[in-house]
Amino acid sequence: MVLRDLECFLAVAEEGSISRAAAALHMTQPPLTVRLQALERELGTALLVRHGRGVTLTAAGRLLAERSRRHLADLAATSDMVRAVGSGTRGALRVVVGHTVSPRLLPHLTGSATLGPDVDLRLSEVTDVDVVERVHHREAHAGLLHLPPAVPGDTRHVHGRAQGLEVAVVAREPLVAVLPEGHPAASDERVDLASLAGPRVVLADSAGEGFAAHTRAVWRLVAGDGRSAGARHEAGSIMHALALVEAGVGVTLLPAQYVGPAWKGLVARQLRRHTAVVETAALWRPDEDSPVMRRFLRSALSTPEPDVLGPEHGRRRPESPSIVL
């Protein structure tokens, strides 16, 4: 049976008239009659009883109408589903995220407004090493991690094990210092790390190799000024680092996007000295052909790349003096 023949037969069944069905189908009556007769010959049975008021269905016709409605509805649903999968608004997406990547970045990349409400999303937080390995071994469609600082003349700085993967920067942010509210420098708009003689809290490589490399480079720069950088306390995660700072153990450096989640009792301050911005990158396999993944990448690669703090954290401008006449 031809799909168009079933559509024509259903139109006649619903209208109860060949002429009205022809008008509804935007065709003339003779070719519609030919289709109906051909369908009856193919099935070897009468489907319609023709009379002066129009047509009625035979028992066989009623069965065909019932099955045809179900078949056409299933076919329409299948067509919608296929189009949704092809456009990337339906399917599954697995993303692995490095421990130091701020959760504040994720809503812009993985929200339902970006991916669509019919996408099954699975987010896993792992180490930077596992981000690369899982993408390599097809355990995830994409990964997000912090890149280490670039080394002049070295194009391999992205990540040693990331060779063979596509890598693109999706966000840039500066480092900020996080201090206890009672710290002497907490009232400053910008902090000079070289003047902080107290201990520091750093993240272990296991928390995030790329970000840990950034903080090591900054503290080495401070030590290079001939001043003591203070004792070194190592934390296994950003939350642990914040807890140590709140306890008064020392100060730490974080990506700016973690300013918001810093809990009560802590303050974040911009650095007085210029340091390299921290880059968050997306990694994926070059042969990845998932339409959902393509939608994710379009969103990720169109995300603004902030390299400064937002206006709520920016340097306060002095008020203009009032003029008295």
Secondary structure, DSSP 4 states (H G I P E B T S, - for coil): --HHHHHHHHHHHHHT-HHHHHHHTTS-HHHHHHHHHHHHHHHTS--EEEETTEEEE-HHHHHHHHHHHHHHHHHHHHHHHHHHHHHTSEEEEEEEEETTS-GGGHHHHHSHHHH-TEEEEEEEEE-HHHHHHHHHTTS-SEEEEEPPPPBTTBTTTT-GGGTTSEEEEEEEE-EEEEEETTSTTTT-SEE-GGG--S-EEEE-GGG-HHHHHHHHHHHHHHHTTTS----EEEESSHHHHHHHHHTTS-EEEEEGGGTTT--TTEEEEEESS--PPEEEEEEE-TT---HHHHHHHHHHHTS----S--GGGSPPPPPPPP---
